[in-house]
Amino acid sequence: MRSSLTNKRQVVLAGALALACVCFSVVLAHAEPEKKTDQKPAPKKLTGAELYAINCNRCHPERYATEFTAAQWKTIMIHMRVRANLPAAQAKEILKFLKEDAGN
C-alpha cells in the first residue's frame, strides 16, 4: 500500500510540474519584450532657420529673407543647392523659411 501511495504522489507531483511548466510558458509567450534602455534618441530635426544659418554662412554673410522675393529665393536656392551640395529635404526647409519672410 505504501508503494502505491508513493507512486500516486509521484504522478501528482509530475502533473503539477507539467502544469506549472505550461503556465510559465503561457506567461512568457504573452509577456512584453524588454525595452532596451541603451538606445540612442532620434536626432533632432533642424529647422529651416537653423539649416540656413549652418549652411549658408559657411561661404558668405547671411542675407536677410526680405532682400529677395519668394520667386527670387526659389531661383537662388536651386543654384545654391547645387553649389553647397545640399540634400533636397534641407533645401526645401531652408526655402520654406526664406519664403515666410520674403520681400514683395
Residue pairs with C-beta under 8 A, 6 or more apart in sequence:
46 54
46 90
46 93
47 93
47 97
48 93
48 94
48 95
48 96
48 97
48 98
49 97
51 90
51 93
51 94
51 97
52 62
52 94
52 97
52 98
53 62
55 84
55 86
55 90
55 94
56 62
56 63
56 80
56 84
56 94
58 84
59 84
64 101
65 73
65 97
65 98
65 99
65 100
65 101
65 102
65 103
66 101
66 102
66 103
67 103
68 76
68 98
68 102
68 103
69 102
69 103
69 104
70 98
70 99
70 102
72 102
73 95
73 98
73 99
73 102
74 95
74 99
77 91
77 94
77 95
77 98
80 86
80 91
81 88
81 91
86 94
